[in-house]
Each structure stands twice: as structure tokens, then as C-alpha cells.
């Protein structure tokens, strides 16, 4: 897997989730404006409809777009784990620890007070 792939996937996942949420706000706002027009309210303020649209779309979007949210969260977690691993490897290299050379070691290359590593 290339270095740019997880970042581009993260960007696409997050943008898809944000775009879906914004479209939902627009749709809910349009429904509110249309309902107001059908009820005979000709001068219904767009800002009020937009604010109601945001308030209604927040919980609705969490429920409707759960798969998109999970995918974006997984992408963020993968990138975070990768950065954490890279940072730990860099710190181990800077300390001169053997953990930088032994990725299977789970103690982070730390040794006990006697220096035995056990």
C-alpha cells in the first residue's frame, strides 16, 4: 500500500460524510420552506428555516449516515495508529533501542532497572 493511499481514503471518507450531512441540512431546510409555503406562510424567513434544518438534521444525520460515519472513523483510527507506530519507531531509533529493529517486541523496547528487558 502506498503512503498516500490511507490519507486519500481518509479525505474521501470524511468529505463524503460531511457532504452527506450538508445535503441533508439543505433537504430539511427545503422541506421546511415548502411546508411553510403550503400552509400559506409567504414570508417565512430562510434563516429560521435553515436553523431549524440544522437542528433537525443533526440527530437525523447521525442515524441515517451511520455507515459513512463508521467508515470515516475507521480511516481516522488507521491513520492515527500508523502515526503512533511511526512515532514510536522514530523515538526508539533516536534512543538507540533494539525495539526499532525488532517490530515484534511489545514492550516498546523498554528495559527494567537492571537493563535485562524482562
C-alpha positions, -999 to 999 in steps of 0.1 A, spaced: 0 0 0 14 34 -9 19 62 16 -7 85 0 -35 59 -1 -46 60 35 -46 98 36 -66 100 3 -91 74 16 -94 94 49 -100 125 29 -126 109 7 -144 92 36 -146 124 57 -156 145 27 -184 121 18 -197 122 54 -196 160 55 -212 163 21 -240 140 30 -247 159 62 -247 192 43 -271 178 17 -294 166 45 -294 201 60 -304 215 26 -331 190 21 -346 195 55 -345 233 50 -362 230 17 -389 208 32 -395 233 60 -397 262 35 -421 241 12 -443 232 42 -444 268 52 -454 278 17 -481 251 16 -495 263 49 -499 298 35 -469 315 52 -455 335 23 -428 354 42 -411 326 61 -375 336 68 -349 314 52 -325 318 81 -351 305 105 -358 275 82 -320 269 79 -316 270 117 -345 245 121 -330 224 93 -296 222 112 -313 213 145 -334 186 128 -306 173 106 -280 168 134 -296 138 151 -312 126 118 -278 126 101 -262 106 128 -288 79 124 -291 80 86 -254 82 78 -240 57 104 -222 36 78 -204 67 64 -195 79 99 -181 44 108 -160 43 77 -146 78 83 -139 69 119 -121 37 109 -100 57 84 -90 82 111 -82 54 135 -60 36 109 -41 68 102 -37 75 139 -24 41 147 1 44 118 13 77 131 16 64 166 36 34 153 59 56 132 65 80 162 74 51 185 98 37 159 114 71 155 118 76 192 133 41 196 158 48 168 167 81 184 173 64 218 192 36 201 169 9 214 167 -25 199 129 -21 195 134 -1 164 150 -32 149 125 -57 165 89 -48 155 76 -79 171 85 -67 206 55 -54 225 72 -36 254 83 -7 233 120 -16 238 119 -6 275 141 -24 299 137 -29 336 160 -12 361 186 -39 357 187 -35 319 176 -70 312 145 -62 293 123 -87 312 
